[in-house]
Amino acid sequence: MNGRIIFGIFMVLIYLAVGVLFITNVFNIDNTGISIAVGVILIIYGIWRGFRLYKGMN
């Protein structure tokens, strides 16, 4: 594995983890709707990056 693949896997995990943290409101954001929206966007983007990494489109 080269560095680009390892970095890609690492970033997918980071996006998914931070998305879950936003949804569970770990960052204590006052507006719950914004927190959930940002979390969902981050999770969807993490899945998209994982798909692109799997297909080799990075």
PyMOL Python script that loads the backbone (N, CA, C, O; Angstrom):
from pymol import cmd

cmd.read_pdbstr("""\
ATOM      1  N   MET A   1       0.840  -1.193   0.000  1.00  0.00           N
ATOM      2  CA  MET A   1       0.000   0.000   0.000  1.00  0.00           C
ATOM      3  C   MET A   1       0.874   1.241   0.000  1.00  0.00           C
ATOM      4  O   MET A   1       1.886   1.325   0.696  1.00  0.00           O
ATOM      5  N   ASN A   2       0.453   2.184  -0.792  1.00  0.00           N
ATOM      6  CA  ASN A   2       1.210   3.428  -0.775  1.00  0.00           C
ATOM      7  C   ASN A   2       0.558   4.427   0.171  1.00  0.00           C
ATOM      8  O   ASN A   2      -0.498   4.159   0.745  1.00  0.00           O
ATOM      9  N   GLY A   3       1.185   5.553   0.324  1.00  0.00           N
ATOM     10  CA  GLY A   3       0.728   6.545   1.290  1.00  0.00           C
ATOM     11  C   GLY A   3      -0.627   7.125   0.964  1.00  0.00           C
ATOM     12  O   GLY A   3      -1.386   7.466   1.871  1.00  0.00           O
ATOM     13  N   ARG A   4      -0.952   7.247  -0.326  1.00  0.00           N
ATOM     14  CA  ARG A   4      -2.232   7.827  -0.712  1.00  0.00           C
ATOM     15  C   ARG A   4      -3.401   6.954  -0.268  1.00  0.00           C
ATOM     16  O   ARG A   4      -4.419   7.478   0.184  1.00  0.00           O
ATOM     17  N   ILE A   5      -3.277   5.649  -0.387  1.00  0.00           N
ATOM     18  CA  ILE A   5      -4.348   4.744   0.027  1.00  0.00           C
ATOM     19  C   ILE A   5      -4.503   4.759   1.547  1.00  0.00           C
ATOM     20  O   ILE A   5      -5.620   4.794   2.063  1.00  0.00           O
ATOM     21  N   ILE A   6      -3.387   4.733   2.251  1.00  0.00           N
ATOM     22  CA  ILE A   6      -3.442   4.768   3.714  1.00  0.00           C
ATOM     23  C   ILE A   6      -4.071   6.079   4.197  1.00  0.00           C
ATOM     24  O   ILE A   6      -4.900   6.080   5.107  1.00  0.00           O
ATOM     25  N   PHE A   7      -3.667   7.193   3.576  1.00  0.00           N
ATOM     26  CA  PHE A   7      -4.243   8.485   3.934  1.00  0.00           C
ATOM     27  C   PHE A   7      -5.735   8.516   3.613  1.00  0.00           C
ATOM     28  O   PHE A   7      -6.521   9.056   4.391  1.00  0.00           O
ATOM     29  N   GLY A   8      -6.136   7.944   2.477  1.00  0.00           N
ATOM     30  CA  GLY A   8      -7.545   7.900   2.101  1.00  0.00           C
ATOM     31  C   GLY A   8      -8.375   7.113   3.098  1.00  0.00           C
ATOM     32  O   GLY A   8      -9.461   7.548   3.480  1.00  0.00           O
ATOM     33  N   ILE A   9      -7.878   5.961   3.523  1.00  0.00           N
ATOM     34  CA  ILE A   9      -8.587   5.155   4.522  1.00  0.00           C
ATOM     35  C   ILE A   9      -8.690   5.917   5.838  1.00  0.00           C
ATOM     36  O   ILE A   9      -9.740   5.917   6.481  1.00  0.00           O
ATOM     37  N   PHE A  10      -7.614   6.558   6.229  1.00  0.00           N
ATOM     38  CA  PHE A  10      -7.601   7.342   7.465  1.00  0.00           C
ATOM     39  C   PHE A  10      -8.634   8.465   7.405  1.00  0.00           C
ATOM     40  O   PHE A  10      -9.348   8.701   8.380  1.00  0.00           O
ATOM     41  N   MET A  11      -8.717   9.159   6.272  1.00  0.00           N
ATOM     42  CA  MET A  11      -9.660  10.268   6.152  1.00  0.00           C
ATOM     43  C   MET A  11     -11.111   9.786   6.140  1.00  0.00           C
ATOM     44  O   MET A  11     -11.987  10.457   6.686  1.00  0.00           O
ATOM     45  N   VAL A  12     -11.371   8.637   5.528  1.00  0.00           N
ATOM     46  CA  VAL A  12     -12.723   8.076   5.558  1.00  0.00           C
ATOM     47  C   VAL A  12     -13.132   7.807   7.000  1.00  0.00           C
ATOM     48  O   VAL A  12     -14.247   8.140   7.401  1.00  0.00           O
ATOM     49  N   LEU A  13     -12.246   7.213   7.772  1.00  0.00           N
ATOM     50  CA  LEU A  13     -12.551   6.927   9.168  1.00  0.00           C
ATOM     51  C   LEU A  13     -12.757   8.211   9.972  1.00  0.00           C
ATOM     52  O   LEU A  13     -13.633   8.270  10.835  1.00  0.00           O
ATOM     53  N   ILE A  14     -11.961   9.226   9.694  1.00  0.00           N
ATOM     54  CA  ILE A  14     -12.100  10.504  10.399  1.00  0.00           C
ATOM     55  C   ILE A  14     -13.451  11.148  10.089  1.00  0.00           C
ATOM     56  O   ILE A  14     -14.146  11.601  10.999  1.00  0.00           O
ATOM     57  N   TYR A  15     -13.830  11.192   8.795  1.00  0.00           N
ATOM     58  CA  TYR A  15     -15.117  11.791   8.434  1.00  0.00           C
ATOM     59  C   TYR A  15     -16.277  11.051   9.081  1.00  0.00           C
ATOM     60  O   TYR A  15     -17.209  11.678   9.585  1.00  0.00           O
ATOM     61  N   LEU A  16     -16.229   9.730   9.070  1.00  0.00           N
ATOM     62  CA  LEU A  16     -17.313   8.963   9.681  1.00  0.00           C
ATOM     63  C   LEU A  16     -17.368   9.188  11.196  1.00  0.00           C
ATOM     64  O   LEU A  16     -18.449   9.353  11.762  1.00  0.00           O
ATOM     65  N   ALA A  17     -16.213   9.195  11.843  1.00  0.00           N
ATOM     66  CA  ALA A  17     -16.169   9.367  13.294  1.00  0.00           C
ATOM     67  C   ALA A  17     -16.655  10.759  13.702  1.00  0.00           C
ATOM     68  O   ALA A  17     -17.432  10.885  14.648  1.00  0.00           O
ATOM     69  N   VAL A  18     -16.210  11.794  13.007  1.00  0.00           N
ATOM     70  CA  VAL A  18     -16.631  13.152  13.355  1.00  0.00           C
ATOM     71  C   VAL A  18     -18.112  13.333  13.054  1.00  0.00           C
ATOM     72  O   VAL A  18     -18.804  14.042  13.785  1.00  0.00           O
ATOM     73  N   GLY A  19     -18.614  12.704  11.990  1.00  0.00           N
ATOM     74  CA  GLY A  19     -20.042  12.759  11.706  1.00  0.00           C
ATOM     75  C   GLY A  19     -20.864  12.150  12.829  1.00  0.00           C
ATOM     76  O   GLY A  19     -21.881  12.713  13.232  1.00  0.00           O
ATOM     77  N   VAL A  20     -20.431  11.011  13.334  1.00  0.00           N
ATOM     78  CA  VAL A  20     -21.138  10.378  14.452  1.00  0.00           C
ATOM     79  C   VAL A  20     -21.052  11.257  15.700  1.00  0.00           C
ATOM     80  O   VAL A  20     -22.022  11.362  16.451  1.00  0.00           O
ATOM     81  N   LEU A  21     -19.907  11.880  15.922  1.00  0.00           N
ATOM     82  CA  LEU A  21     -19.772  12.764  17.078  1.00  0.00           C
ATOM     83  C   LEU A  21     -20.706  13.966  16.972  1.00  0.00           C
ATOM     84  O   LEU A  21     -21.268  14.400  17.978  1.00  0.00           O
ATOM     85  N   PHE A  22     -20.881  14.511  15.763  1.00  0.00           N
ATOM     86  CA  PHE A  22     -21.822  15.615  15.595  1.00  0.00           C
ATOM     87  C   PHE A  22     -23.246  15.157  15.858  1.00  0.00           C
ATOM     88  O   PHE A  22     -24.012  15.866  16.511  1.00  0.00           O
ATOM     89  N   ILE A  23     -23.615  13.973  15.356  1.00  0.00           N
ATOM     90  CA  ILE A  23     -24.984  13.486  15.555  1.00  0.00           C
ATOM     91  C   ILE A  23     -25.267  13.233  17.033  1.00  0.00           C
ATOM     92  O   ILE A  23     -26.369  13.510  17.505  1.00  0.00           O
ATOM     93  N   THR A  24     -24.294  12.713  17.762  1.00  0.00           N
ATOM     94  CA  THR A  24     -24.498  12.452  19.184  1.00  0.00           C
ATOM     95  C   THR A  24     -24.281  13.706  20.034  1.00  0.00           C
ATOM     96  O   THR A  24     -24.373  13.644  21.260  1.00  0.00           O
ATOM     97  N   ASN A  25     -23.995  14.841  19.393  1.00  0.00           N
ATOM     98  CA  ASN A  25     -23.862  16.152  20.037  1.00  0.00           C
ATOM     99  C   ASN A  25     -22.774  16.173  21.112  1.00  0.00           C
ATOM    100  O   ASN A  25     -22.976  16.704  22.204  1.00  0.00           O
ATOM    101  N   VAL A  26     -21.652  15.606  20.798  1.00  0.00           N
ATOM    102  CA  VAL A  26     -20.512  15.623  21.720  1.00  0.00           C
ATOM    103  C   VAL A  26     -19.927  17.032  21.844  1.00  0.00           C
ATOM    104  O   VAL A  26     -19.358  17.379  22.879  1.00  0.00           O
ATOM    105  N   PHE A  27     -20.066  17.843  20.790  1.00  0.00           N
ATOM    106  CA  PHE A  27     -19.466  19.169  20.774  1.00  0.00           C
ATOM    107  C   PHE A  27     -20.352  20.227  21.431  1.00  0.00           C
ATOM    108  O   PHE A  27     -20.000  21.407  21.432  1.00  0.00           O
ATOM    109  N   ASN A  28     -21.495  19.824  21.988  1.00  0.00           N
ATOM    110  CA  ASN A  28     -22.422  20.702  22.716  1.00  0.00           C
ATOM    111  C   ASN A  28     -22.845  21.924  21.899  1.00  0.00           C
ATOM    112  O   ASN A  28     -22.750  23.058  22.367  1.00  0.00           O
ATOM    113  N   ILE A  29     -23.309  21.681  20.682  1.00  0.00           N
ATOM    114  CA  ILE A  29     -23.834  22.748  19.837  1.00  0.00           C
ATOM    115  C   ILE A  29     -25.281  22.995  20.253  1.00  0.00           C
ATOM    116  O   ILE A  29     -26.057  22.055  20.424  1.00  0.00           O
ATOM    117  N   ASP A  30     -25.634  24.270  20.414  1.00  0.00           N
ATOM    118  CA  ASP A  30     -26.963  24.622  20.918  1.00  0.00           C
ATOM    119  C   ASP A  30     -28.080  24.205  19.960  1.00  0.00           C
ATOM    120  O   ASP A  30     -29.129  23.735  20.400  1.00  0.00           O
ATOM    121  N   ASN A  31     -27.860  24.374  18.660  1.00  0.00           N
ATOM    122  CA  ASN A  31     -28.889  24.056  17.680  1.00  0.00           C
ATOM    123  C   ASN A  31     -28.733  22.594  17.251  1.00  0.00           C
ATOM    124  O   ASN A  31     -27.792  22.255  16.534  1.00  0.00           O
ATOM    125  N   THR A  32     -29.645  21.739  17.686  1.00  0.00           N
ATOM    126  CA  THR A  32     -29.554  20.303  17.409  1.00  0.00           C
ATOM    127  C   THR A  32     -29.723  20.004  15.927  1.00  0.00           C
ATOM    128  O   THR A  32     -29.091  19.085  15.406  1.00  0.00           O
ATOM    129  N   GLY A  33     -30.567  20.770  15.240  1.00  0.00           N
ATOM    130  CA  GLY A  33     -30.788  20.544  13.808  1.00  0.00           C
ATOM    131  C   GLY A  33     -29.534  20.743  12.993  1.00  0.00           C
ATOM    132  O   GLY A  33     -29.249  19.963  12.085  1.00  0.00           O
ATOM    133  N   ILE A  34     -28.776  21.787  13.310  1.00  0.00           N
ATOM    134  CA  ILE A  34     -27.531  22.034  12.596  1.00  0.00           C
ATOM    135  C   ILE A  34     -26.525  20.940  12.909  1.00  0.00           C
ATOM    136  O   ILE A  34     -25.806  20.486  12.019  1.00  0.00           O
ATOM    137  N   SER A  35     -26.468  20.521  14.141  1.00  0.00           N
ATOM    138  CA  SER A  35     -25.538  19.460  14.539  1.00  0.00           C
ATOM    139  C   SER A  35     -25.835  18.159  13.790  1.00  0.00           C
ATOM    140  O   SER A  35     -24.918  17.492  13.311  1.00  0.00           O
ATOM    141  N   ILE A  36     -27.102  17.804  13.692  1.00  0.00           N
ATOM    142  CA  ILE A  36     -27.475  16.578  12.986  1.00  0.00           C
ATOM    143  C   ILE A  36     -27.206  16.729  11.490  1.00  0.00           C
ATOM    144  O   ILE A  36     -26.727  15.793  10.850  1.00  0.00           O
ATOM    145  N   ALA A  37     -27.512  17.900  10.931  1.00  0.00           N
ATOM    146  CA  ALA A  37     -27.287  18.125   9.500  1.00  0.00           C
ATOM    147  C   ALA A  37     -25.812  18.011   9.146  1.00  0.00           C
ATOM    148  O   ALA A  37     -25.459  17.366   8.158  1.00  0.00           O
ATOM    149  N   VAL A  38     -24.955  18.627   9.938  1.00  0.00           N
ATOM    150  CA  VAL A  38     -23.512  18.549   9.682  1.00  0.00           C
ATOM    151  C   VAL A  38     -23.030  17.112   9.838  1.00  0.00           C
ATOM    152  O   VAL A  38     -22.205  16.650   9.049  1.00  0.00           O
ATOM    153  N   GLY A  39     -23.530  16.403  10.837  1.00  0.00           N
ATOM    154  CA  GLY A  39     -23.145  15.012  11.035  1.00  0.00           C
ATOM    155  C   GLY A  39     -23.538  14.134   9.865  1.00  0.00           C
ATOM    156  O   GLY A  39     -22.751  13.297   9.424  1.00  0.00           O
ATOM    157  N   VAL A  40     -24.757  14.319   9.354  1.00  0.00           N
ATOM    158  CA  VAL A  40     -25.213  13.520   8.213  1.00  0.00           C
ATOM    159  C   VAL A  40     -24.388  13.838   6.973  1.00  0.00           C
ATOM    160  O   VAL A  40     -24.020  12.933   6.224  1.00  0.00           O
ATOM    161  N   ILE A  41     -24.096  15.116   6.750  1.00  0.00           N
ATOM    162  CA  ILE A  41     -23.281  15.495   5.597  1.00  0.00           C
ATOM    163  C   ILE A  41     -21.894  14.874   5.692  1.00  0.00           C
ATOM    164  O   ILE A  41     -21.380  14.366   4.696  1.00  0.00           O
ATOM    165  N   LEU A  42     -21.283  14.905   6.861  1.00  0.00           N
ATOM    166  CA  LEU A  42     -19.956  14.314   7.026  1.00  0.00           C
ATOM    167  C   LEU A  42     -19.982  12.803   6.818  1.00  0.00           C
ATOM    168  O   LEU A  42     -19.062  12.250   6.215  1.00  0.00           O
ATOM    169  N   ILE A  43     -21.004  12.140   7.298  1.00  0.00           N
ATOM    170  CA  ILE A  43     -21.096  10.688   7.114  1.00  0.00           C
ATOM    171  C   ILE A  43     -21.300  10.358   5.639  1.00  0.00           C
ATOM    172  O   ILE A  43     -20.670   9.436   5.120  1.00  0.00           O
ATOM    173  N   ILE A  44     -22.175  11.100   4.960  1.00  0.00           N
ATOM    174  CA  ILE A  44     -22.384  10.854   3.528  1.00  0.00           C
ATOM    175  C   ILE A  44     -21.101  11.107   2.755  1.00  0.00           C
ATOM    176  O   ILE A  44     -20.765  10.336   1.855  1.00  0.00           O
ATOM    177  N   TYR A  45     -20.372  12.175   3.088  1.00  0.00           N
ATOM    178  CA  TYR A  45     -19.114  12.460   2.399  1.00  0.00           C
ATOM    179  C   TYR A  45     -18.066  11.385   2.702  1.00  0.00           C
ATOM    180  O   TYR A  45     -17.283  11.023   1.823  1.00  0.00           O
ATOM    181  N   GLY A  46     -18.044  10.880   3.920  1.00  0.00           N
ATOM    182  CA  GLY A  46     -17.111   9.799   4.248  1.00  0.00           C
ATOM    183  C   GLY A  46     -17.416   8.536   3.467  1.00  0.00           C
ATOM    184  O   GLY A  46     -16.502   7.849   3.010  1.00  0.00           O
ATOM    185  N   ILE A  47     -18.709   8.221   3.310  1.00  0.00           N
ATOM    186  CA  ILE A  47     -19.089   7.055   2.511  1.00  0.00           C
ATOM    187  C   ILE A  47     -18.701   7.274   1.048  1.00  0.00           C
ATOM    188  O   ILE A  47     -18.220   6.351   0.391  1.00  0.00           O
ATOM    189  N   TRP A  48     -18.907   8.491   0.533  1.00  0.00           N
ATOM    190  CA  TRP A  48     -18.543   8.803  -0.849  1.00  0.00           C
ATOM    191  C   TRP A  48     -17.034   8.673  -1.063  1.00  0.00           C
ATOM    192  O   TRP A  48     -16.592   8.127  -2.073  1.00  0.00           O
ATOM    193  N   ARG A  49     -16.251   9.172  -0.116  1.00  0.00           N
ATOM    194  CA  ARG A  49     -14.792   9.031  -0.241  1.00  0.00           C
ATOM    195  C   ARG A  49     -14.376   7.572  -0.171  1.00  0.00           C
ATOM    196  O   ARG A  49     -13.464   7.155  -0.886  1.00  0.00           O
ATOM    197  N   GLY A  50     -15.031   6.788   0.679  1.00  0.00           N
ATOM    198  CA  GLY A  50     -14.730   5.360   0.751  1.00  0.00           C
ATOM    199  C   GLY A  50     -15.069   4.650  -0.542  1.00  0.00           C
ATOM    200  O   GLY A  50     -14.321   3.782  -0.992  1.00  0.00           O
ATOM    201  N   PHE A  51     -16.211   5.020  -1.151  1.00  0.00           N
ATOM    202  CA  PHE A  51     -16.600   4.435  -2.427  1.00  0.00           C
ATOM    203  C   PHE A  51     -15.585   4.779  -3.505  1.00  0.00           C
ATOM    204  O   PHE A  51     -15.172   3.912  -4.274  1.00  0.00           O
ATOM    205  N   ARG A  52     -15.185   6.037  -3.561  1.00  0.00           N
ATOM    206  CA  ARG A  52     -14.185   6.465  -4.561  1.00  0.00           C
ATOM    207  C   ARG A  52     -12.853   5.762  -4.334  1.00  0.00           C
ATOM    208  O   ARG A  52     -12.177   5.389  -5.293  1.00  0.00           O
ATOM    209  N   LEU A  53     -12.477   5.582  -3.089  1.00  0.00           N
ATOM    210  CA  LEU A  53     -11.229   4.896  -2.784  1.00  0.00           C
ATOM    211  C   LEU A  53     -11.306   3.440  -3.203  1.00  0.00           C
ATOM    212  O   LEU A  53     -10.345   2.890  -3.742  1.00  0.00           O
ATOM    213  N   TYR A  54     -12.450   2.815  -2.956  1.00  0.00           N
ATOM    214  CA  TYR A  54     -12.651   1.412  -3.333  1.00  0.00           C
ATOM    215  C   TYR A  54     -12.613   1.233  -4.845  1.00  0.00           C
ATOM    216  O   TYR A  54     -12.033   0.271  -5.348  1.00  0.00           O
ATOM    217  N   LYS A  55     -13.234   2.166  -5.566  1.00  0.00           N
ATOM    218  CA  LYS A  55     -13.272   2.066  -7.025  1.00  0.00           C
ATOM    219  C   LYS A  55     -11.975   2.554  -7.684  1.00  0.00           C
ATOM    220  O   LYS A  55     -11.780   2.352  -8.883  1.00  0.00           O
ATOM    221  N   GLY A  56     -11.103   3.182  -6.925  1.00  0.00           N
ATOM    222  CA  GLY A  56      -9.838   3.651  -7.467  1.00  0.00           C
ATOM    223  C   GLY A  56      -9.932   4.969  -8.204  1.00  0.00           C
ATOM    224  O   GLY A  56      -9.116   5.258  -9.078  1.00  0.00           O
ATOM    225  N   MET A  57     -10.935   5.777  -7.851  1.00  0.00           N
ATOM    226  CA  MET A  57     -11.125   7.056  -8.532  1.00  0.00           C
ATOM    227  C   MET A  57     -10.462   8.216  -7.793  1.00  0.00           C
ATOM    228  O   MET A  57     -10.751   9.371  -8.104  1.00  0.00           O
ATOM    229  N   ASN A  58      -9.613   7.960  -6.859  1.00  0.00           N
ATOM    230  CA  ASN A  58      -9.029   9.053  -6.080  1.00  0.00           C
ATOM    231  C   ASN A  58      -7.961   9.689  -6.885  1.00  0.00           C
ATOM    232  O   ASN A  58      -7.327  10.640  -6.428  1.00  0.00           O
TER     233      ASN A  58
END
""", "prot")
cmd.dss("prot")
cmd.show_as("cartoon", "prot")
cmd.util.cbc("prot")
cmd.orient("prot")
